[in-house]
């Protein structure tokens, strides 16, 4: 179990899954830069949180910007939206009658991705809620701004295992202060830290390429 002073930011898992170097630059070296994608993402999250913290609609309770943490994972952060649905079996909530199921909802700009980056972040949020509320959360949702549609995510044990492994690795990097070397990929073009990372400088040139460039300069 981690102590509070050892907690990492929950949201960092999306950066770590995208690129370990990007995460290390932002969360270990504290370097950051905005681009259109990151700004649009910030605005969407502000809108998700920019309402009454808790509201009740019949048998539905909605919490926005809910702080969460996990001592097992050593993380803390916020859930964009957590819905509590009144049901026959679930957990009790202070100040409310009946029992409820817990459903986390993460807001994202754009549209669903082909990778698991958003899913891993949602799974980490669910794991925090499970630990805090002593419950099981089988499903959550991702809401995408471009499609204006919720995507249901089954929060499997396989996903939770990936989240545990990923945060374990993140803690190891953080404790060592380790920033991985740059590796050029197609994803670099969409990265807000491209100019800080300078991935092309981390790519070694072959002797043949070096000689050819030297001859051209002469």
N, C-alpha and C positions, 0 to 999 in steps of 0.2 A: 504494500500500500504506500502510495506517495503522500508526502506532506504538502500542504497548500503552497509553500514557497517553491516547490518543485514542479508545480503545474505548468504545462504548456498550453498554448491557445488551441482550442478545439478546431477552429477554422483553418488552422495550419495544415490539416490533413489534406485539404484539396490542393494546396500548393506542393506538398510533399509528393502526393500521388502524380501530379502533373510533371514535376521536375524536382529532384532532391536538392539540386544546386540552387534553384529559385527559392525554395523554402529556407535553406541555410543563409542565403544572402539577406532575406527579409527578416528572419526570426533570430538568427545568431549574430550576423553582422549588422543588423538593423538598417539595411539599405532598402529603399522602396522608390518606385516611380509609378505615376498614374498614366493610363492610356484610356481610350474611349471605353473599352470593355470594363475596366475596373471602376470607372466613374459611373457608368450605367448600373453596374452591380450595386454600388453604394446607394444610389438613388432608390433602387428597388427595395433594398433592405430598410431604408429610412421610411418608405411608404408603408412597408409591412408593420413597422413598429409605431408609426405615427397615429395611434388611436388609443382609446382607453386601454390600460394595461390588461384588465380582465373584464370581459362582458359576458352576459348570459342571454341566450336566445332559446327560450323554451327548455328542452332537455339537453341543450348544447352549451358548454362553457368554453370561451375562447381566451387564451392567454397570449399576449404578444410581447416579444423581447424578453422571454423568460430566462433568467440566469440558471445555468446547469453546471454540474461538475461530476467528476468521477475520480475517486481515490485509487481505484484499481488501474485505470488508464493514466492517471496523473495529468488530467486536463480540466479546463474550465472554459465556458463560453456562454453563448446565448442561442436559444431557439427562436427563429423568426415567429412561428406560430405553433402553439400546442392546443389541440382540441381535446376536450373531455366530453365523451358521449355517455349519457346516462343509459345504463343497461341492467341486466339481471345479475351479472357477475362482473366484479371489478374491484376497484379500490375506493375507499371513502375519502372525501375531501372536506377539510375543515370549513364549517359554515354553510355546507350544502347537504341537502337530504339525498339519500340513495347512494348508489355506487356507480363508478364510471370507468370506461376504458380510455386509454391514453393514446393519442395519435399526433406525432410530430409532423410538421409541414415546413419544408425549406423552400424559400423563394430564390429563383435563379433567373438571370437575364437570358435572352436567346431561346434556344430550343433544346430538346433532349440530346444528350451526347452519346456517342458510340462506346465510350469508355465508362468506367465505374467511379470517376472522381466525385460527382455529385452524390452518388449512392453511398459512397464510403462516409462522406460528411454526415448525411442523414442517419446512417447507421450508428455513427459515433454519438450523435445527439440522443438517439433512442437508448443506447447503452447507458448514458448518463441518467436519463429519466428512469430507466429500470432500476438502477442502483439507488437513486434518491427516493423512489416511491415504492420500492420492493414489489415490482410488478413485472409482467411480461408484455412486450410490445411486438406483436407479430407483423404489423404493417405500418408504413408511413407514406408520405406523399411528397413529391417534388412538383412545385408550381413554376411553370416557365412563362416569362413575360412575353415572348414572341408568339407563342401559341395560345396563351391565356387558358392553359389547360393543366389539370392535375394529372400526374403520372403515379400510379400506385406502385410501391416498392415492397416486396416481401423481404423482411429483415431476417434472413436465414442465419444459422449458426456458422456457415461458411463465410458469410460477409463479416460477421462479428469476429471470427478468427483472423481475417485479414486486417481488420481495424486494430486488434490487439497487437499483432505482429508489427504493424506500421508504426504505432505509437511507441512500441518498445524500441524500434530502430531510431525513431526521432529523439527519444530520450538519450540514447547512446551518442548520437551526433551532438546533441546539445551539451551533454556533460563533457565531451572531448573538445568542444568548440570547433568541430570539423566541418569544413565546406568542401563538398566534392568538386572535382575538376570539371571544366566545361566540356560538354559533348554536344556537338551540333546536330540538331534534328529539325524536322519541318515545323515542330511546335515553337521553335525559337522566334519565328516571325510574329507570333501572336503574343509574345511575352512582354509585359510592361518593363521588365528588367533587362531587356536585350542590350541596351547601351551600357548598363552597369556591369553586366555579365561578360560582354564581349566574347561570345562563344567562338568566333573565328580565330581569336588569338590563342585559344586553348587547343587548337588543332595543329598538330605537328606537321611540318611539310617534309615530303620525301626529298632525298638528295637530288633525284632527277628533276623534280619541280624547282628546287632551289637553283640548280645550275642553269636551267632553261630561263628562269626569270632574270638571273644575273647576266646572261648573254643578251637578252632582249634590252636590258637597261644600257648595256655598252653600245 
